[in-house]
Amino acid sequence: YSVESHWEVVKRVTGIEVDLASPPEKKAEAQKAFFKTWNYDFYFACHVTRAMFGEKKTSMGHAVYAAGGVDCNDHIQSPFQTPEDVLNFDIWKEYGLRDKKEMIRGFEEHYRRNCENRPDGVNMTGVYVTCVSGLIDIFGWDMLLLAAGVDPKGFGELTDRYCSWVNQYFEALAEADVPAVMIHDDIVWTSGPFIHPDWYRNFVFKNYKKMWAPVIESGKRVTYCSDGDYTMFVDDIAACGAQGFVMEPVTDMAYVAEKYGKTHAFVGNADTRILLRGTKEDIRAEVERCMRIGKSCPGFFMAVGNHIPANTPVENVLYYNDVYEKMSKR
């Protein structure tokens, strides 16, 4: 997923003359043709994002990722200046009660649009700012880490308050007429947890279980995604009800396959850095590694963890897909 904005790749694969400056209609046409040509089976999508916080949130800036650097943001500012500002923040007062019917309609319309635009794969709607990701977007990393270090218990209580607010969306999601849900939450770094694991089990996973319960009980399929290495918490997340896992290469996909490969879906986890800088032999070896882990599992989706950015050499991307196609036959 998410190579469809690498316009040089799209142009090579489809033959359609398209680039960053092309009109939106032309880009959409080229992407649809690309989806048809390559084997796109899974479309990551979330409806509830940091936009739901309005103006009261932190801007941490953004490095260049997209073609042409259009996503670069050097505007860094935060309304929170001290750990006390964070710990005393009244989430309900600031963000308020949401209209349930409007939330349900939003999820259903988001899912419907995704199906119309991408009719040949697994579509979904979902929540991006489930818990930790919401706190990151509101407070920014600096203030979040200071508050968690100064008062871990108080920060946990703040986490409970945040989850009580965002739970409005999960209650609406449970009633929405959609079959598949993405629950995204960046709970760890590349090196693993950034707070003691007990804190996660006291304040994150307890809230997950409560918030997800009505969604799962409604019959929806729930897939979970986090950046970083969440190997330590795979069992906790499964116990909360997740039926699928999306992961970067640092999470141990072999563990997921061994324990959950016959009962759960999982997506990953080729290393995008190998496509960026590796040789053809490196790329082939990485695809072989992923296939060796996942190919015997009925719910495995091959994917490059954390996307294929626009600076990846075109020939490497094309070679990766060629190797995948040859190895994907069961």
Order of alpha helices (4+ residues) and beta strands (2+ residues): alpha-alpha-beta-beta-alpha-alpha-alpha-beta-alpha-alpha-beta-alpha-beta-alpha-beta-alpha-beta-alpha-alpha-beta-alpha
